[in-house]
Amino acid sequence: VNAATAEIEDLMEALAESGSENSRLRWRWSARAGVLTERCDGYRREANRLRARAVGLETQLSGVEAHITNAASDFETLREKLNESRRETERARAGEDEARRQ
């Protein structure tokens, strides 16, 4: 943008010598439009970059959610196995107590 501004200034100086006020104004507005177009292109590139990053983060989040769901499922399976093991242990102890009483 600084190089474009310097070039605009050089053109403006050249136009100042021409003596035509209307020509200078047209060149000034044309130069301003060029600078604004360049800024808009930069903003557009940044917006596209941020959109792509957002899509990447959404994909990453989806993967993390899938891992959390799998971990929760695994936890439930382990909890059920632990409860079954606890019940078997209680039955075995009850059977041992019954055998001792007889």
JOMO-V651442 format. One record per residue. N is the residue number from 1. NEAR is the number of other ideal C-beta (glycine too) atoms within 8 Angstrom. Layout:
n=<N & N>
near=<NEAR & NEAR>
This chain:
n=<1 & 2 & 3 & 4 & 5 & 6 & 7 & 8 & 9 & 10 & 11 & 12 & 13 & 14 & 15 & 16 & 17 & 18 & 19 & 20 & 21 & 22 & 23 & 24 & 25 & 26 & 27 & 28 & 29 & 30 & 31 & 32 & 33 & 34 & 35 & 36 & 37 & 38 & 39 & 40 & 41 & 42 & 43 & 44 & 45 & 46 & 47 & 48 & 49 & 50 & 51 & 52 & 53 & 54 & 55 & 56 & 57 & 58 & 59 & 60 & 61 & 62 & 63 & 64 & 65 & 66 & 67 & 68 & 69 & 70 & 71 & 72 & 73 & 74 & 75 & 76 & 77 & 78 & 79 & 80 & 81 & 82 & 83 & 84 & 85 & 86 & 87 & 88 & 89 & 90 & 91 & 92 & 93 & 94 & 95 & 96 & 97 & 98 & 99 & 100 & 101 & 102>
near=<7 & 5 & 6 & 10 & 9 & 8 & 8 & 11 & 8 & 8 & 10 & 12 & 8 & 8 & 11 & 8 & 6 & 8 & 5 & 7 & 6 & 6 & 9 & 12 & 8 & 8 & 11 & 9 & 8 & 8 & 11 & 8 & 8 & 10 & 12 & 8 & 8 & 10 & 9 & 8 & 8 & 8 & 8 & 8 & 8 & 8 & 8 & 8 & 8 & 8 & 8 & 8 & 8 & 8 & 8 & 8 & 8 & 8 & 8 & 8 & 8 & 8 & 8 & 8 & 8 & 8 & 8 & 8 & 8 & 8 & 8 & 8 & 8 & 8 & 8 & 8 & 8 & 8 & 8 & 8 & 8 & 8 & 8 & 8 & 8 & 8 & 8 & 8 & 8 & 8 & 8 & 8 & 8 & 8 & 8 & 8 & 8 & 8 & 7 & 6 & 5 & 4>
